[in-house]
Amino acid sequence: MDYNIRKATIGDLPEIIKLCAEHAEFEKAAYTSEGKAEKLTAFLFADNPRLFCLLVESEQKILGYITYMKEFSTWDADFYIHMDCLYLRPEARNFGIGEQLIKEMAKQSLLLGCRQVQWQTPTFNEKAMKFYERIGATAKPKTRFFLDERTLQKLSK
């Protein structure tokens, strides 16, 4: 399959939002596109972006994406890259594209001064875990917790 990997542009926002919805459905998570274009514009396309996005494209069709951001680890006293999302549409899987996306993110990580990348995946996504292990990633078993807005409001009173 012929494809290229490129940085997202503001014109890609509608397709990025569609990919996010597909990704959420794949991970059995709730998703709404409401307000996403404005928020993603602010974080992806600012002068000093907080979020980075690479897209995979083949014949003018977007096949997938990877998003990542620079974070800080108190334990390591250093910055690292947090890979937030990696998703390929079904027709783009099993061609080595995911590995190429991670390799491009790795290059960008080093350019940003980061020597480590971290991420998580749902425990039911065994294919992804096998892929990550195959490319040399190691796992740290943890359970991810979150507080939603309603709970934040309740706790802040």
C-alpha positions in Angstrom: 0.0 0.0 0.0 1.4 3.4 -1.0 0.9 6.1 1.7 2.6 9.1 3.2 2.8 10.4 6.8 2.5 14.1 7.3 1.7 16.7 9.9 -2.0 17.6 10.2 -3.2 20.9 8.9 -6.2 22.9 10.0 -8.1 21.7 6.9 -7.8 18.1 8.3 -9.9 18.9 11.4 -13.1 17.4 10.1 -11.4 14.1 9.3 -9.4 14.1 12.6 -12.7 14.5 14.4 -14.2 11.5 12.4 -11.1 9.5 13.3 -11.5 10.3 17.0 -15.1 9.1 16.9 -14.1 5.9 15.1 -11.2 5.4 17.6 -13.6 5.9 20.6 -16.1 3.4 19.1 -13.2 0.9 18.7 -12.2 1.4 22.4 -15.9 1.2 23.5 -15.8 4.7 24.8 -18.3 7.6 24.6 -17.5 10.4 22.3 -19.1 13.6 21.1 -17.8 15.9 18.4 -19.4 18.9 19.9 -16.9 21.7 20.4 -14.0 19.6 19.3 -13.0 21.6 16.2 -12.5 24.8 18.2 -10.6 23.1 21.0 -8.4 21.0 18.7 -7.6 24.1 16.7 -6.4 25.9 19.8 -4.1 23.1 20.8 -2.9 21.8 17.5 -2.3 25.0 15.6 -1.2 27.5 18.1 2.2 29.2 17.8 3.5 26.8 20.4 1.3 23.8 20.0 0.4 21.7 23.0 -0.6 18.8 20.9 0.9 17.3 17.8 -0.8 15.2 15.1 0.6 13.1 12.3 -1.8 11.7 9.7 -1.4 8.7 7.3 -2.8 9.5 3.8 -3.2 7.3 0.7 -4.6 8.6 -2.5 -6.0 11.8 -0.8 -7.8 9.6 1.9 -6.8 9.9 5.5 -6.2 6.4 6.9 -5.2 7.0 10.5 -3.5 9.3 13.0 -1.2 9.5 15.9 -1.3 12.3 18.5 1.2 13.1 21.2 2.3 15.8 23.6 5.3 16.8 25.7 4.8 16.1 29.4 7.0 16.1 32.5 7.9 13.3 34.8 8.7 14.3 38.4 10.2 10.9 39.1 12.6 11.1 36.1 13.0 14.9 36.4 12.7 15.1 32.6 10.3 15.6 29.8 8.8 12.7 27.8 6.3 12.3 25.1 2.8 11.0 25.9 1.3 9.3 22.9 -2.4 10.0 23.4 -3.9 8.3 20.3 -2.8 5.9 17.6 -5.6 4.7 15.3 -5.7 3.2 11.9 -8.8 2.5 9.9 -9.4 -1.2 9.4 -8.3 -1.1 5.7 -4.9 0.4 6.7 -4.0 -2.3 9.3 -1.4 -5.0 8.8 0.8 -3.0 6.4 3.4 -1.8 8.9 1.8 1.7 8.9 1.4 1.8 12.7 5.1 1.1 13.2 6.0 3.8 10.7 3.8 6.3 12.6 5.6 5.4 15.8 9.0 5.8 14.1 8.0 9.2 12.9 6.8 10.2 16.4 10.1 8.9 17.8 12.0 11.2 15.5 9.8 14.1 16.5 10.2 13.2 20.2 14.0 13.5 19.9 13.6 16.8 18.1 11.5 18.0 21.1 14.3 16.9 23.5 12.5 13.9 24.8 14.2 10.6 25.3 11.1 8.6 26.4 7.6 7.9 25.1 4.7 6.7 27.3 1.1 5.6 26.5 -1.6 3.3 27.6 -4.0 1.0 25.8 -7.2 -0.8 26.9 -6.4 -4.3 28.3 -8.8 -5.9 25.8 -6.7 -4.6 22.9 -4.5 -7.6 22.8 -3.4 -7.1 19.1 -2.1 -3.6 20.0 -0.3 -4.9 23.1 1.4 -7.6 20.9 2.3 -5.0 18.4 3.8 -2.7 21.0 5.9 -5.5 22.5 7.1 -6.5 19.0 8.5 -3.0 18.4 10.3 -3.1 21.7 7.9 -1.4 24.2 7.6 -2.7 27.7 4.5 -2.5 29.9 4.1 -1.1 33.4 0.9 -2.5 34.8 -1.2 0.3 36.2 -4.9 1.2 36.4 -5.8 4.5 35.0 -8.3 6.6 37.0 -10.0 9.8 36.0 -12.4 12.3 37.5 -15.1 13.6 35.2 -16.4 17.2 35.3 -19.4 16.4 37.5 -17.1 14.8 40.1 -14.6 17.7 39.9 -17.5 20.1 40.6 -18.6 18.0 43.6 -15.1 17.7 45.0 -14.3 21.4 44.6 -17.2 22.5 46.9 
